[in-house]
Amino acid sequence: MDEKEARRLGVSNNQIAMELRTALEGLAATTIKKSDEDIDVIVRLQEKEQTSIDVLNELKITNSQGLQIPLNRMASFEERDGSFIIRRYKGQRAFSISGEVDRLKTTSVAVNQKLKPYLDNIVKKYDELSYQLSGENKDTEDSLESFKKALVASMFIIFIILVIQFSSLAQPVIIMTAIPFGFIGVVGSFLIFGLPISFMALMGMLGLVGVVINDSIVLVTFINRYTEENGMTLDSLVVASLSRFRPVILTTFTTVVGLLPVAHMPGGDPFLKPMATSFAYGLLFSTTITLIFVPTCYFIYMNLVLKKKAKDTVMIRE
């Protein structure tokens, strides 16, 4: 559209738009009655002429002086793909592309990860372009925020229950030190297998918290009972830890073995694979560390308790 030429010829943008609308969509020229029903008579180009550039070029626009001006004197036409609806997002023209994912073969998160480098290259070439991934990808981001809140809430509630159960602030801390190692195992396994963190993976991590803490509770409870009966010594701590080693390992082993087919079996459900992977490898890594780290933390706690008792005894004697 040559706006300068149109103004020189006395034609406004509104006049051109109205003439094109009349030619393509039609205009009610009159109304006829048929069986007590009003029927509009629409005047417009025939359908085959609406897509003809030659016909559009010959279209005449009435200017402000009442003269017929050929449209091709102030505009040119070309054929190209376009959108039927002009959408805007934050003041910018936008269009959306959507598709369905075969969940038996992959997930939308994995598809988006493969698309992202390709889209980034396009954006680098054309500065005026930008993109935003939505759909399940956006749902995952929202789920991550909800997961953070749920995790903080569940950790707080678990901590309060443990404080009441053990009548101590230190021992719940020892028990909950195993949780970060579970998350490390999840992230490490997803990096190794090239899996994206999806909503189901987050659900697996949330469920993992309870199982990891359960192993630590069993271990600390048995250590408490054994040291009460045999005294707070390093030997008592070692014996108590080793006596729980086999039951904890067997429980973890059977759980992990049961989840591995879901995580790695060909033809399995990709929707459940992230949850099974996060649960299995998070539990495997955290349990291995728990059997070493929790007794070590308990040993430090035991020394602090013994030093406090010794100090209290000296003060009483004085």
Backbone bond lengths (Angstrom), bond angles and torsions (degrees), N, CA, C in turn:
res aa  C-N    CA-C-N  psi(-1)  N-CA   C-N-CA  omega(-1)  CA-C   N-CA-C  phi
1 M - - - 1.457 - - 1.526 109.45 -
2 D 1.338 116.57 122.45 1.459 122.31 177.86 1.533 107.46 -98.47
3 E 1.315 116.87 95.72 1.459 121.57 -174.37 1.528 111.46 -67.22
4 K 1.326 117.25 -36.65 1.478 119.84 179.77 1.529 110.71 -62.74
5 E 1.330 117.37 -44.22 1.457 121.71 179.53 1.523 110.55 -66.02
6 A 1.336 116.25 -37.44 1.463 119.94 179.22 1.523 110.47 -64.34
7 R 1.331 117.15 -43.60 1.466 119.60 178.34 1.528 111.21 -63.89
8 R 1.342 115.99 -38.96 1.475 119.99 179.50 1.526 110.86 -62.42
9 L 1.337 115.60 -35.69 1.467 120.43 -179.24 1.523 112.11 -85.31
10 G 1.333 117.26 -1.13 1.462 120.52 177.13 1.509 114.25 79.88
11 V 1.331 116.36 29.87 1.463 120.99 -179.51 1.529 108.65 -118.19
12 S 1.313 116.76 130.97 1.470 121.43 178.97 1.526 110.90 -95.71
13 N 1.341 114.81 162.63 1.473 119.56 178.02 1.525 111.26 -61.70
14 N 1.326 116.05 -36.20 1.461 120.35 -179.41 1.532 111.26 -64.94
15 Q 1.337 116.65 -38.65 1.469 120.03 178.30 1.523 111.13 -64.47
16 I 1.336 115.97 -43.37 1.472 119.57 178.90 1.522 110.53 -62.49
17 A 1.354 116.15 -43.64 1.466 120.62 -179.43 1.524 110.80 -62.16
18 M 1.319 117.40 -41.79 1.465 120.75 -178.98 1.526 111.70 -67.56
19 E 1.334 117.41 -39.68 1.468 120.65 178.87 1.525 110.79 -65.72
20 L 1.335 116.56 -42.03 1.470 120.20 178.90 1.525 110.79 -66.33
21 R 1.316 116.02 -39.48 1.467 118.86 178.59 1.517 110.74 -64.26
22 T 1.337 115.59 -41.38 1.469 119.25 178.44 1.523 110.88 -62.99
23 A 1.347 116.42 -41.74 1.458 120.40 -177.68 1.517 112.04 -68.83
24 L 1.337 116.53 -38.19 1.462 119.92 -173.42 1.524 112.76 -93.76
25 E 1.328 117.84 -44.03 1.460 120.68 -177.69 1.525 111.82 -96.44
26 G 1.340 115.96 -28.01 1.456 119.21 178.30 1.515 112.98 100.00
27 L 1.329 115.13 162.16 1.461 122.43 -179.71 1.524 108.11 -138.75
28 A 1.330 115.53 137.09 1.468 119.54 179.66 1.529 109.20 -71.22
29 A 1.343 117.33 108.09 1.469 121.90 -177.84 1.525 111.47 -81.45
30 T 1.316 115.78 -36.47 1.460 120.09 179.90 1.520 109.02 -161.13
31 T 1.309 115.95 178.65 1.468 121.75 -179.83 1.518 108.99 -131.32
32 I 1.307 115.98 134.07 1.466 120.37 176.97 1.520 109.43 -117.11
33 K 1.317 114.84 154.85 1.465 120.02 179.44 1.519 109.91 -103.57
34 K 1.294 114.86 134.63 1.456 120.74 177.92 1.523 107.97 -143.94
35 S 1.334 114.69 114.39 1.474 121.32 -178.21 1.530 110.99 53.69
36 D 1.338 114.38 50.60 1.466 121.90 178.50 1.530 113.30 60.35
37 E 1.324 116.30 24.03 1.463 120.76 178.81 1.525 109.35 -124.14
38 D 1.327 117.04 130.84 1.459 122.38 178.53 1.528 109.50 -80.15
39 I 1.308 115.95 127.08 1.468 121.40 179.62 1.516 108.50 -122.70
40 D 1.333 116.63 123.60 1.467 121.57 178.69 1.520 110.58 -75.52
41 V 1.310 115.37 139.66 1.467 121.60 174.76 1.529 106.68 -99.82
42 I 1.326 115.82 110.85 1.460 121.83 -176.25 1.519 109.78 -94.72
43 V 1.326 116.23 129.21 1.459 121.89 177.37 1.530 108.54 -107.29
44 R 1.326 116.26 123.27 1.465 121.23 178.94 1.516 109.19 -162.13
45 L 1.332 115.97 173.54 1.461 120.46 176.41 1.517 110.34 -68.82
46 Q 1.327 116.32 152.33 1.453 119.62 173.66 1.533 109.57 -65.50
47 E 1.323 116.38 155.35 1.458 120.86 -174.99 1.525 112.19 -57.30
48 K 1.329 118.50 -40.88 1.463 120.85 -178.93 1.530 111.35 -68.61
49 E 1.357 116.50 -25.96 1.462 119.65 179.33 1.522 112.58 -81.95
50 Q 1.349 117.09 -20.58 1.459 120.99 -177.06 1.524 111.99 -67.80
51 T 1.299 116.87 -23.42 1.474 120.61 -179.60 1.521 111.71 -103.95
52 S 1.306 117.09 9.60 1.471 121.47 -178.71 1.526 110.04 -96.04
53 I 1.335 116.42 119.55 1.466 120.84 178.49 1.521 110.36 -65.87
54 D 1.328 117.96 -35.38 1.472 121.27 -179.78 1.529 110.92 -61.56
55 V 1.327 117.05 -41.92 1.468 120.99 -179.97 1.524 110.42 -65.43
56 L 1.333 116.56 -41.51 1.472 120.67 179.30 1.526 111.32 -65.33
57 N 1.331 115.60 -37.93 1.467 119.15 177.91 1.530 111.79 -63.12
58 E 1.318 116.48 -32.69 1.469 120.92 -178.88 1.526 112.62 -83.99
59 L 1.326 116.56 -7.52 1.461 120.60 -179.59 1.534 109.65 -63.04
60 K 1.323 117.39 136.49 1.460 121.92 -177.08 1.524 109.97 -110.59
61 I 1.343 114.71 140.09 1.460 122.36 -179.85 1.530 108.28 -111.83
62 T 1.332 116.66 133.57 1.464 120.82 177.21 1.520 109.40 -82.79
63 N 1.354 116.53 119.95 1.465 119.49 -178.12 1.524 110.94 -85.32
64 S 1.330 115.88 -173.73 1.470 121.09 -176.12 1.526 112.49 -67.23
65 Q 1.347 118.23 -20.75 1.467 121.35 178.14 1.531 112.41 -93.20
66 G 1.348 116.57 1.76 1.448 120.34 179.27 1.511 113.85 85.95
67 L 1.342 117.05 9.75 1.466 121.19 179.17 1.524 110.38 -88.37
68 Q 1.348 115.83 149.42 1.462 121.84 178.22 1.530 108.74 -90.42
69 I 1.326 116.20 116.19 1.465 122.06 -178.19 1.528 108.71 -109.98
70 P 1.342 118.32 123.90 1.468 120.18 177.16 1.535 110.63 -60.70
71 L 1.302 116.03 137.63 1.464 121.31 -177.11 1.536 111.58 -64.38
72 N 1.352 117.07 -30.96 1.462 118.99 -176.69 1.524 113.08 -70.40
73 R 1.341 117.71 -7.24 1.467 120.21 176.81 1.527 111.91 -78.92
74 M 1.309 116.76 -18.46 1.473 119.32 -178.02 1.534 112.81 -130.58
75 A 1.331 117.22 2.60 1.469 120.08 -179.75 1.512 109.81 -151.70
76 S 1.314 115.48 155.49 1.464 121.38 175.76 1.522 108.42 -130.41
77 F 1.313 116.05 156.11 1.458 121.37 -176.77 1.523 110.52 -123.36
78 E 1.339 115.24 147.96 1.467 121.30 173.76 1.509 108.49 -147.20
79 E 1.309 115.59 153.10 1.472 120.69 -179.97 1.526 109.74 -93.33
80 R 1.335 115.70 129.18 1.470 121.51 175.53 1.524 108.95 -160.99
81 D 1.333 114.95 162.09 1.459 120.12 179.78 1.524 109.34 -71.27
82 G 1.293 116.29 143.60 1.459 121.14 178.62 1.513 110.71 -153.58
83 S 1.317 115.55 171.33 1.462 120.70 -179.69 1.521 109.27 -95.53
84 F 1.326 116.17 144.64 1.453 120.79 179.40 1.521 111.35 -76.22
85 I 1.330 116.32 -28.16 1.460 120.91 -179.23 1.525 108.57 -121.94
86 I 1.320 116.33 130.07 1.467 120.38 177.17 1.523 108.02 -90.02
87 R 1.315 116.21 112.37 1.460 121.09 178.59 1.528 109.40 -103.97
88 R 1.321 114.92 151.15 1.464 119.79 178.56 1.513 109.57 -128.72
89 Y 1.332 115.16 142.06 1.458 122.02 178.53 1.523 107.24 -132.12
90 K 1.349 115.64 115.83 1.468 122.13 -176.63 1.531 111.38 54.81
91 G 1.336 115.23 42.15 1.452 120.83 176.04 1.514 115.31 82.59
92 Q 1.340 118.71 -3.20 1.457 122.60 -178.47 1.527 110.26 -110.67
93 R 1.349 115.50 146.43 1.460 119.13 175.95 1.528 109.97 -63.52
94 A 1.306 116.31 137.55 1.464 120.13 -174.94 1.521 109.90 -147.55
95 F 1.317 115.10 155.65 1.462 120.78 170.92 1.518 108.02 -143.69
96 S 1.301 115.61 155.20 1.466 120.49 -175.57 1.520 110.53 -115.48
97 I 1.331 114.93 146.69 1.467 122.43 175.98 1.527 107.06 -123.24
98 S 1.295 116.79 126.99 1.457 120.25 -178.87 1.519 110.00 -130.07
99 G 1.314 115.25 161.67 1.456 120.42 179.27 1.514 110.85 -163.57
100 E 1.289 116.30 163.47 1.456 122.43 178.35 1.528 110.04 -101.55
101 V 1.317 115.77 142.11 1.462 121.74 -178.82 1.525 109.38 -107.66
102 D 1.329 115.96 134.58 1.458 121.27 175.14 1.527 107.91 -78.25
103 R 1.332 117.25 102.32 1.468 121.64 -174.68 1.520 113.16 -67.35
104 L 1.320 117.11 -13.68 1.463 119.30 176.49 1.524 111.39 -76.41
105 K 1.338 116.99 -16.10 1.464 121.00 -177.46 1.520 113.19 -113.15
106 T 1.330 117.53 -33.24 1.459 120.05 -176.42 1.523 109.15 -160.79
107 T 1.328 116.18 -174.15 1.458 122.00 176.95 1.525 109.11 -125.32
108 S 1.328 116.49 160.80 1.463 119.98 179.39 1.521 111.75 -66.13
109 V 1.336 116.86 -31.35 1.466 120.23 178.03 1.528 110.37 -64.27
110 A 1.344 116.35 -42.26 1.472 120.38 178.94 1.527 110.67 -65.93
111 V 1.328 116.86 -38.93 1.469 120.75 178.24 1.525 110.37 -63.81
112 N 1.330 116.46 -43.99 1.469 120.32 179.10 1.516 111.71 -62.58
113 Q 1.328 116.77 -36.14 1.471 119.76 178.71 1.523 111.51 -65.16
114 K 1.332 116.78 -35.87 1.464 119.96 177.96 1.528 111.49 -74.79
115 L 1.333 116.56 -31.71 1.461 120.65 -179.76 1.521 112.33 -74.94
116 K 1.331 117.24 -30.47 1.462 120.92 -172.29 1.530 113.67 -57.09
117 P 1.361 120.59 -47.67 1.472 119.05 178.22 1.525 112.71 -60.08
118 Y 1.325 117.39 -38.54 1.463 121.70 179.08 1.524 111.05 -64.44
119 L 1.337 116.28 -43.85 1.467 120.66 179.15 1.524 111.33 -67.84
120 D 1.333 116.64 -36.38 1.472 120.32 178.12 1.529 111.05 -62.00
121 N 1.332 116.78 -39.02 1.476 120.45 178.79 1.533 111.19 -64.88
122 I 1.323 116.69 -38.83 1.473 120.39 178.43 1.526 110.26 -64.68
123 V 1.341 116.57 -43.58 1.465 121.01 -179.15 1.530 110.92 -63.92
124 K 1.351 117.28 -34.96 1.462 120.33 178.25 1.531 111.74 -65.66
125 K 1.327 116.21 -34.49 1.466 120.10 -179.50 1.525 112.12 -74.66
126 Y 1.341 116.50 -33.70 1.459 120.95 -176.20 1.534 108.57 -123.65
127 D 1.326 115.18 103.11 1.464 120.71 -175.03 1.522 113.21 -62.51
128 E 1.330 117.01 -28.09 1.462 119.63 -175.99 1.535 112.13 -78.55
129 L 1.325 116.93 -6.73 1.466 120.12 -178.90 1.525 111.36 -95.99
130 S 1.307 115.55 149.94 1.465 122.68 172.16 1.528 107.36 -149.89
131 Y 1.309 116.66 164.05 1.463 119.52 -179.64 1.526 109.99 -145.06
132 Q 1.299 114.88 161.52 1.459 121.89 177.78 1.524 108.77 -144.37
133 L 1.323 115.93 125.59 1.458 120.95 178.87 1.523 108.88 -84.70
134 S 1.316 115.99 130.28 1.459 119.78 -179.52 1.524 109.22 -126.97
135 G 1.296 116.95 -146.32 1.465 120.05 -178.79 1.516 111.29 67.09
136 E 1.321 117.00 -135.87 1.462 121.11 -178.58 1.521 111.11 -65.19
137 N 1.346 116.98 -29.59 1.459 120.27 177.90 1.527 110.24 -61.50
138 K 1.347 116.91 -44.43 1.472 121.11 177.72 1.513 110.10 -67.87
139 D 1.337 116.35 -37.84 1.460 119.75 178.28 1.526 110.74 -62.26
140 T 1.343 116.94 -37.02 1.461 120.98 178.87 1.519 111.11 -65.34
141 E 1.343 116.32 -40.92 1.464 119.88 177.94 1.529 110.72 -62.92
142 D 1.341 115.74 -42.73 1.464 119.30 177.37 1.523 110.91 -65.19
143 S 1.331 115.95 -37.91 1.468 120.44 179.28 1.518 110.74 -65.58
144 L 1.342 116.82 -34.28 1.461 120.86 178.97 1.527 110.75 -63.15
145 E 1.335 116.03 -40.63 1.459 119.76 177.62 1.522 110.39 -64.98
146 S 1.340 116.16 -43.05 1.466 120.11 178.01 1.524 110.81 -65.07
147 F 1.346 115.94 -36.47 1.465 121.05 179.42 1.527 110.89 -62.92
148 K 1.322 116.58 -41.82 1.469 120.44 179.65 1.532 110.50 -60.04
149 K 1.341 115.28 -44.93 1.462 119.14 -179.92 1.524 111.07 -65.80
150 A 1.347 116.13 -42.72 1.466 120.16 -179.92 1.521 110.90 -65.11
151 L 1.345 116.55 -37.77 1.462 120.70 -179.68 1.525 111.00 -65.82
152 V 1.327 116.53 -45.47 1.469 120.59 179.57 1.530 110.00 -62.07
153 A 1.338 115.99 -43.71 1.463 120.05 -179.51 1.523 111.43 -64.12
154 S 1.334 116.62 -44.85 1.467 120.02 -178.96 1.529 111.39 -66.77
155 M 1.348 117.15 -38.29 1.468 120.32 178.91 1.530 110.45 -64.18
156 F 1.323 116.19 -40.80 1.463 119.98 -179.73 1.525 110.61 -64.85
157 I 1.342 115.84 -45.79 1.466 119.61 -179.57 1.527 110.78 -63.20
158 I 1.332 116.63 -43.30 1.470 120.70 179.08 1.525 110.36 -61.58
159 F 1.331 116.39 -41.96 1.460 120.50 -179.21 1.531 110.61 -62.45
160 I 1.331 117.31 -44.42 1.471 120.71 179.17 1.523 110.59 -61.37
161 I 1.344 116.54 -43.41 1.473 119.88 -179.98 1.525 110.62 -63.33
162 L 1.312 117.52 -41.36 1.462 121.43 179.93 1.530 112.01 -66.68
163 V 1.330 116.01 -37.95 1.475 119.71 177.48 1.522 109.90 -61.70
164 I 1.322 116.52 -43.02 1.464 120.63 178.82 1.524 110.44 -66.77
165 Q 1.331 116.65 -40.85 1.465 121.19 -177.23 1.532 112.26 -67.28
166 F 1.333 116.90 -44.31 1.465 120.97 -174.78 1.530 113.19 -98.24
167 S 1.335 116.72 -5.03 1.474 120.81 -179.05 1.525 110.79 51.39
168 S 1.312 114.87 43.26 1.459 120.75 -177.29 1.525 109.11 -155.71
169 L 1.330 115.93 149.93 1.461 120.44 174.06 1.517 111.65 -93.57
170 A 1.339 115.83 -28.75 1.462 120.28 -175.66 1.526 112.03 -74.71
171 Q 1.312 117.57 -43.91 1.469 120.11 -175.17 1.533 112.97 -65.68
172 P 1.337 120.13 -39.81 1.485 118.71 173.40 1.520 112.70 -59.26
173 V 1.334 116.67 -36.05 1.467 119.74 177.42 1.521 110.15 -63.66
174 I 1.347 116.86 -42.83 1.466 121.44 178.05 1.523 110.28 -59.83
175 I 1.332 116.06 -44.19 1.462 120.95 -179.10 1.529 111.46 -62.63
176 M 1.330 116.76 -41.63 1.460 121.04 -173.78 1.529 113.18 -82.60
177 T 1.334 117.59 -4.72 1.473 119.11 176.91 1.530 111.73 -67.93
178 A 1.322 117.84 -15.96 1.469 120.39 -179.80 1.529 112.26 -76.38
179 I 1.336 117.53 -20.40 1.469 121.12 -175.00 1.528 112.78 -61.61
180 P 1.351 119.79 -48.65 1.477 118.80 -179.98 1.524 113.60 -57.72
181 F 1.331 116.89 -32.89 1.466 119.00 -179.78 1.528 111.27 -68.95
182 G 1.338 116.28 -30.01 1.457 119.35 174.45 1.519 111.20 -64.25
183 F 1.335 116.96 -42.46 1.461 121.38 178.51 1.532 111.03 -65.88
184 I 1.334 116.44 -36.94 1.472 120.28 177.32 1.530 109.94 -62.23
185 G 1.333 115.99 -41.39 1.461 120.04 178.12 1.518 112.29 -63.72
186 V 1.343 116.79 -37.88 1.470 121.22 178.86 1.524 110.53 -65.05
187 V 1.343 116.18 -51.79 1.466 120.54 -178.10 1.523 110.79 -61.81
188 G 1.333 117.03 -42.63 1.460 120.66 179.37 1.518 112.62 -61.86
189 S 1.334 116.99 -43.43 1.467 120.23 -179.55 1.530 111.47 -66.60
190 F 1.328 116.91 -37.15 1.470 119.94 179.57 1.523 110.91 -69.45
191 L 1.334 117.05 -34.14 1.465 120.08 176.22 1.531 110.61 -68.57
192 I 1.313 116.72 -40.81 1.475 121.32 -178.87 1.528 110.56 -64.74
193 F 1.331 117.12 -44.97 1.465 121.18 -176.68 1.526 112.97 -89.33
194 G 1.322 117.42 -0.53 1.468 120.80 177.41 1.513 113.94 66.05
195 L 1.339 116.77 35.99 1.454 121.11 -179.00 1.526 110.78 -99.56
196 P 1.333 118.18 144.83 1.467 120.59 176.26 1.529 111.09 -83.15
197 I 1.331 116.58 151.08 1.460 120.78 175.63 1.527 108.23 -77.46
198 S 1.324 116.06 108.08 1.466 121.31 -177.71 1.526 110.04 -108.82
199 F 1.319 115.12 -179.38 1.464 120.60 -179.67 1.527 111.06 -60.61
200 M 1.336 116.80 -42.82 1.464 119.85 -179.34 1.522 111.78 -67.30
201 A 1.338 116.80 -30.95 1.469 120.15 175.34 1.521 110.11 -64.38
202 L 1.324 116.47 -40.21 1.462 120.87 178.16 1.529 110.83 -64.84
203 M 1.315 116.48 -38.25 1.462 119.95 177.52 1.531 110.85 -64.04
204 G 1.338 115.53 -38.47 1.457 119.76 176.56 1.520 111.56 -63.94
205 M 1.335 117.02 -39.47 1.463 121.18 178.98 1.523 111.43 -66.80
206 L 1.324 116.55 -38.16 1.463 120.33 179.50 1.530 110.81 -65.86
207 G 1.337 116.00 -41.48 1.458 119.43 176.38 1.514 112.49 -68.60
208 L 1.333 116.01 -29.32 1.462 121.58 -179.76 1.525 111.55 -62.98
209 V 1.328 116.53 -34.06 1.470 121.16 -177.31 1.526 110.45 -56.09
210 G 1.324 116.46 -47.71 1.462 119.74 -178.31 1.513 113.60 -63.73
211 V 1.328 117.07 -40.02 1.470 120.78 -178.47 1.529 110.90 -69.72
212 V 1.327 116.80 -41.85 1.463 121.13 179.90 1.526 110.33 -62.47
213 I 1.325 116.28 -44.99 1.467 120.32 179.56 1.522 110.66 -64.64
214 N 1.315 117.04 -35.62 1.461 120.90 179.77 1.532 111.35 -60.12
215 D 1.345 116.61 -43.67 1.476 119.97 177.49 1.517 111.15 -62.00
216 S 1.332 116.41 -41.31 1.465 120.27 -179.85 1.522 111.48 -67.06
217 I 1.343 116.25 -38.01 1.477 120.03 178.46 1.521 110.43 -62.35
218 V 1.324 116.22 -45.18 1.470 120.78 179.54 1.528 110.42 -59.14
219 L 1.328 116.44 -43.79 1.454 121.29 -177.83 1.528 111.47 -67.29
220 V 1.328 117.12 -48.52 1.467 121.10 -178.05 1.531 111.10 -66.67
221 T 1.329 116.91 -39.47 1.465 120.38 179.52 1.526 110.97 -61.34
222 F 1.337 115.63 -43.25 1.480 118.87 179.77 1.522 110.94 -68.34
223 I 1.319 117.11 -38.33 1.473 120.09 178.03 1.530 109.99 -63.53
224 N 1.320 117.76 -42.23 1.470 121.28 177.60 1.518 111.38 -58.37
225 R 1.322 114.33 -47.94 1.472 119.35 -177.73 1.533 110.76 -64.01
226 Y 1.329 117.16 -42.08 1.466 120.73 -176.39 1.531 110.91 -70.77
227 T 1.322 117.73 -40.57 1.474 120.25 -179.30 1.526 111.16 -71.38
228 E 1.331 117.67 -28.59 1.464 119.72 175.43 1.516 111.23 -66.55
229 E 1.330 115.80 -35.84 1.462 120.39 -178.27 1.528 112.37 -82.67
230 N 1.340 117.27 -32.68 1.463 120.69 -172.82 1.527 114.24 -117.87
231 G 1.329 116.95 4.18 1.460 120.58 177.73 1.528 112.00 91.48
232 M 1.344 115.41 153.89 1.464 121.72 179.96 1.525 110.03 -82.48
233 T 1.324 115.16 82.17 1.463 120.57 178.00 1.533 109.14 -125.47
234 L 1.321 114.36 163.13 1.467 119.08 178.98 1.522 110.76 -63.47
235 D 1.326 116.69 -38.39 1.475 120.01 179.11 1.523 111.33 -61.63
236 S 1.351 116.50 -42.11 1.467 120.39 179.06 1.532 110.44 -62.71
237 L 1.332 115.63 -41.10 1.460 119.91 179.66 1.530 111.12 -63.96
238 V 1.334 117.45 -43.23 1.471 121.64 -178.87 1.527 110.33 -65.39
239 V 1.337 116.38 -46.08 1.465 120.59 -178.90 1.535 110.48 -62.66
240 A 1.332 116.97 -43.94 1.455 121.06 -178.98 1.528 110.88 -64.25
241 S 1.327 116.71 -41.54 1.473 120.71 -179.49 1.516 110.97 -66.26
242 L 1.333 116.80 -43.87 1.462 120.48 -178.82 1.528 111.85 -67.49
243 S 1.323 117.33 -32.44 1.463 120.03 -179.46 1.538 111.63 -68.57
244 R 1.318 117.22 -25.79 1.468 121.21 177.51 1.527 112.37 -93.98
245 F 1.317 115.86 -6.05 1.470 120.24 -175.56 1.531 111.27 -61.25
246 R 1.305 116.98 -50.47 1.466 120.90 -175.95 1.528 112.62 -65.53
247 P 1.367 119.91 -48.51 1.476 118.76 179.18 1.532 113.57 -59.54
248 V 1.343 116.82 -41.26 1.461 119.78 -179.02 1.525 110.84 -66.56
249 I 1.336 116.44 -42.97 1.465 120.69 179.99 1.525 110.99 -63.50
250 L 1.342 117.40 -43.88 1.468 120.75 -179.25 1.525 111.37 -64.78
251 T 1.348 116.05 -41.59 1.465 119.44 178.83 1.528 110.75 -62.05
252 T 1.325 115.97 -45.13 1.469 120.71 179.44 1.522 111.19 -65.35
253 F 1.340 116.02 -42.69 1.461 121.04 -177.27 1.534 111.14 -61.54
254 T 1.332 116.94 -45.54 1.466 119.87 -179.23 1.537 110.99 -65.93
255 T 1.334 116.94 -37.29 1.473 120.30 178.58 1.527 111.12 -65.70
256 V 1.340 115.99 -46.58 1.466 120.79 -178.53 1.524 111.07 -64.80
257 V 1.323 117.19 -43.16 1.466 121.13 179.58 1.531 110.63 -61.92
258 G 1.322 116.55 -37.07 1.458 119.91 178.44 1.521 113.24 -68.38
259 L 1.336 116.68 -28.09 1.471 120.88 -178.14 1.526 113.37 -89.40
260 L 1.339 117.51 -24.69 1.470 120.20 -176.12 1.528 114.00 -59.06
261 P 1.349 119.79 -40.16 1.483 117.79 176.84 1.524 112.99 -59.81
262 V 1.330 117.01 -38.12 1.463 120.01 178.84 1.528 110.25 -67.01
263 A 1.350 116.00 -35.35 1.464 120.34 -176.41 1.528 112.88 -78.07
264 H 1.354 117.80 -30.83 1.465 119.26 -170.70 1.525 115.44 -128.70
265 M 1.323 118.65 -7.32 1.467 119.52 -176.52 1.537 110.31 -67.22
266 P 1.331 117.84 129.57 1.476 120.43 176.62 1.525 110.87 -60.55
267 G 1.331 115.78 137.09 1.452 120.32 -179.28 1.504 113.99 83.65
268 G 1.366 116.29 4.46 1.450 119.33 178.02 1.524 111.97 -73.16
269 D 1.297 115.73 172.69 1.462 121.02 -177.99 1.531 110.06 -77.98
270 P 1.345 118.89 114.04 1.470 120.97 179.17 1.524 112.83 -61.60
271 F 1.331 116.30 -23.63 1.455 120.32 -179.62 1.531 111.21 -66.89
272 L 1.351 117.19 -35.99 1.465 121.87 -178.80 1.529 112.76 -91.67
273 K 1.313 117.15 -16.76 1.464 121.09 -176.41 1.524 113.59 -57.25
274 P 1.344 120.89 -46.37 1.461 120.08 179.33 1.529 113.36 -61.09
275 M 1.336 116.94 -39.34 1.460 120.44 -179.73 1.524 110.98 -66.38
276 A 1.341 116.47 -44.11 1.458 120.50 -179.90 1.533 110.76 -66.00
277 T 1.329 117.25 -39.90 1.466 120.91 179.79 1.518 111.35 -64.94
278 S 1.323 117.37 -47.18 1.465 120.70 -179.02 1.522 110.83 -63.62
279 F 1.324 116.93 -40.79 1.463 120.75 -178.48 1.524 110.79 -68.32
280 A 1.331 116.79 -46.97 1.461 121.07 -174.41 1.529 112.20 -66.32
281 Y 1.324 117.27 -53.74 1.459 120.32 -174.99 1.524 112.28 -76.10
282 G 1.339 117.20 -30.16 1.459 119.34 173.84 1.513 111.23 -65.06
283 L 1.338 115.97 -41.93 1.462 120.59 178.90 1.530 111.20 -67.79
284 L 1.325 116.77 -41.35 1.468 120.77 -179.03 1.535 111.25 -62.37
285 F 1.329 115.96 -45.83 1.471 119.88 -178.02 1.525 111.23 -70.72
286 S 1.318 116.95 -44.12 1.468 120.09 -176.66 1.522 111.69 -67.02
287 T 1.336 117.63 -38.17 1.465 120.42 179.51 1.526 110.67 -65.09
288 T 1.326 116.26 -42.51 1.472 120.41 178.57 1.527 110.99 -58.91
289 I 1.337 115.87 -44.83 1.460 120.15 179.64 1.527 111.17 -71.76
290 T 1.332 116.85 -37.06 1.461 121.11 -178.16 1.520 111.63 -58.43
291 L 1.312 117.64 -42.10 1.463 121.68 -178.04 1.525 112.57 -65.94
292 I 1.326 116.38 -16.15 1.469 120.50 177.68 1.530 110.76 -106.82
293 F 1.313 116.13 -45.38 1.468 121.05 -171.27 1.525 111.83 -74.92
294 V 1.340 117.91 -42.73 1.464 120.79 -178.07 1.538 111.36 -63.02
295 P 1.339 120.22 -47.63 1.477 118.86 175.25 1.532 112.89 -60.12
296 T 1.340 116.81 -35.29 1.462 119.67 178.46 1.530 110.74 -64.37
297 C 1.332 116.23 -46.18 1.469 120.56 177.40 1.535 110.79 -63.31
298 Y 1.331 115.87 -37.66 1.468 119.38 179.37 1.534 110.38 -66.94
299 F 1.321 116.70 -34.95 1.466 120.86 177.91 1.533 110.46 -62.79
300 I 1.340 115.91 -42.71 1.471 120.27 177.16 1.528 109.86 -63.48
301 Y 1.332 115.96 -43.86 1.466 121.03 177.98 1.524 110.77 -61.42
302 M 1.330 117.29 -41.63 1.459 122.33 -178.93 1.537 110.77 -63.90
303 N 1.315 117.01 -41.62 1.460 120.55 178.54 1.524 111.50 -63.73
304 L 1.338 115.98 -39.99 1.470 119.71 178.50 1.532 110.94 -64.33
305 V 1.340 116.46 -40.04 1.469 120.69 178.51 1.521 110.35 -65.16
306 L 1.337 117.24 -44.28 1.467 121.14 -179.75 1.524 111.35 -64.45
307 K 1.342 116.92 -40.05 1.471 120.00 178.18 1.524 111.10 -64.22
308 K 1.359 115.74 -39.94 1.465 119.85 179.37 1.524 110.42 -65.37
309 K 1.354 116.11 -41.57 1.469 119.35 178.56 1.521 111.07 -63.79
310 A 1.345 115.71 -42.12 1.465 119.92 179.62 1.525 111.15 -62.95
311 K 1.335 116.30 -40.70 1.453 121.09 179.67 1.526 110.59 -65.90
312 D 1.362 116.36 -42.20 1.459 120.49 178.51 1.521 110.99 -63.67
313 T 1.348 117.96 -37.44 1.465 122.60 179.47 1.524 110.85 -64.80
314 V 1.328 117.05 -42.63 1.470 121.87 179.66 1.521 110.33 -63.67
315 M 1.333 116.29 -41.12 1.462 120.09 -179.62 1.512 111.56 -65.65
316 I 1.355 116.08 -38.13 1.466 120.25 178.81 1.526 110.39 -65.47
317 R 1.341 117.98 -41.54 1.463 122.11 -179.46 1.529 111.31 -65.30
318 E 1.333 114.94 -37.74 1.453 118.25 179.02 1.532 110.83 -67.14
